[in-house]
Amino acid sequence: MSAAVFLFILIASFQNCGIQKLPLKSGNDSSKNAQLETGLTFEFYLSSTNNQPHPQDLGNLKKQVLALKGKTDWVRLHFLTTETVWISDQCTSEQLAQFCVDKPGNLTTYEPNMLMFDEAISFIKSQGFKIILYLNPPSFSNFSFSDYLGAVKKYSELIAQRYGSKIDVYQIFNEANLRNFRTGEAFPAAATHALPSLEANYLNDLSSAIAEAAAGIKKYSPKALITTNAGGWPGAWPGMGESKQTTYNKLDEFFNALPLDFISFDIYGERSGLDDFSLWLKQFKNKYKDVWIMEAGWCSSISGGESLQAEKILDLIGIFSEAGIKRIILYEYQDKIFYPSNDCEATFGLVKADGSLKTSHDTVINNLKSWDQ
């Protein structure tokens, strides 16, 4: 998906900086006998628009989480950096709305907003859900790359120290194979539905950033798992201008370079494009320890509306489950308010932006647990 929708290279670099690559590859699939688990993505905003509370405020989040209790297993929460404001001791109050940092060691948290995230995460955990926290470290564009890595580590340490065992999985960055992990700018090839060919230097930098984030997280939360997601499954994109084998090779090159505990994919498509999903998945699972679906969904603003949305989502879950995937996270729970209501990017939710349920909501939610059988 785009940067707004949402909504994680090389071994030699780890040896040079003293960071060990995490044990990603394995001939044994630890999830092989596991029961299917599902989850939903939430974007939790603390800001206001025109002095009106955002629909996804804390009270609304709690209400939605309670409604899902016993019906799904995971909550994927987007941790919004711009709402927690990382600042230095030298920053003035007028600068709090910006990333005011003069060096990595001066990163701190903006407590009024952090306390809201604290309450949200504690509540989600208290209801028995497992949590995926999606982190997108600030770009720190004024930093050298070396200082940027230091800031990424400090940023990750601050969060992991705060939440400890409450977070089960950290997703670092989002679809970094489609857009620059630091600037967020989409690579040109992604607009033509062809996966970008990533240069070794980019993969090396991404690997270093994820490794620093992982080191900061593991310092305070050693059992937490680290992942990142990739967009663009072979055959899933309509009008893909390259062969499925080429797409597979690019995804394999991407993940092979990264220090992860498991790999994850964002897959938006339908059965006609995923007819050989099991074949491609088998190749990935033979090489990597575990494979998750981190985002999957269908927007309701296109022809067919909410009824088709429910049909397509359940069909996707069926495809993934039949192929042996054990962790499937749907994108997303609530529509966005910052897009026109007829924009596909805005309508992946099972709940409308105003909080009312779509007709697809109950059909999807009430069927999630049936896939466990």
C-alpha positions, 0 to 999 in steps of 0.5 A: 500500500502507499505510504499514507495507507500504511495502514520491515542487507548484507551480512558483511555489514553486520560483521563490520558493526558487531551486529549478528544476523538473527536466525531467519533461515531454517529447514524447520517450519515452527508454525507447521502444526500451529493453529491459524491466527488472525488479526486486524490493523488499527491506526490510532490517531491522537490529533484533532482535525478542525478542533474535532476529535478524530474518530479513532480516539482512545475511547473508540479504540477500546470499544472496537477492541472489546467488540473483537475479543474472542473473535481474532487473536492479533492487533497490529497497531501503527505507532505514529511517530509524529504524534509522540514527538521525539525531541531534545532537551534543547528544543523550545515549546514552539518546536514540539510539533517538529522533530527537534533533535540535534544528536541521537542521544537527545531523543526523548518522548513527548509524554502527554501523547505517550501516555495515551499510547501507554493506555491503549497498549495496556488495554489491548494486552489486558483483553488477551490480544497479541500485539504487532507494533509497526514502527517507522523511525523518523527520517532525521534528514539532517543527520549523517547516516551514521548518526541516523543509525544511532537515532534509530537504535535510541528510538527503538530502545525508548519504545521497547524499554517502555512496553517490554513484554507487552509487544510480541512483534515489532514491524520495522518500516513498511514495504521498504521494497516499494518505497525508500525506508528513510524518506518514504518516497515511492520507487518509480517502478512501483507505480507501474506494478513492477517491483523495483530492482534494489541496489546493494547499497540500499539493501545494505543501509536498510539492513543496518537500520533494521539491525540497529532497531532490533538491537535496541528492541532486544536489549529490553524485550529479548523475546520480541520478534522482528519483521518487515513486510514486502509488497508485490506477490508474484501474480497478485498485482493486476497488470504486472509488467514482469514474470512471476519468477522475476518478482519472486527473485526480487522478493527473495533478494530483498528478504535474504539481505535482512536480519529478521525473525520471520518474513511477511507479505502484503497481498492485495489481489484475488484468486485469479492472480493467486492460483499458484500461491501454494507453489510460490509460498513453498519456495519461501517457506523452504528457505525462511523459517516462517511466513506471515501475511501482514496485510491483506484486504479489499476496498469497498468503494469499487464495484460490488461494494461492501458485499464483494469486500466480505466475499473477497476477504474471506476468499483471501483467508481461505487461499492463505489457510489452504496454503499453510499460512498460520498468521494473517493480519487484515488491513484494516479495521476502520476507514480513513477520514483523510481521503475522499470516500470513493477512494479505494485507499480510504475504504479497506476498513470493515468500519466506516470513517464515522464509526458505523459498521459496514455490511461486510463487518459481521460477515468477516469478523464472525467467520475469522474463528471458523478458519481455526477448525 
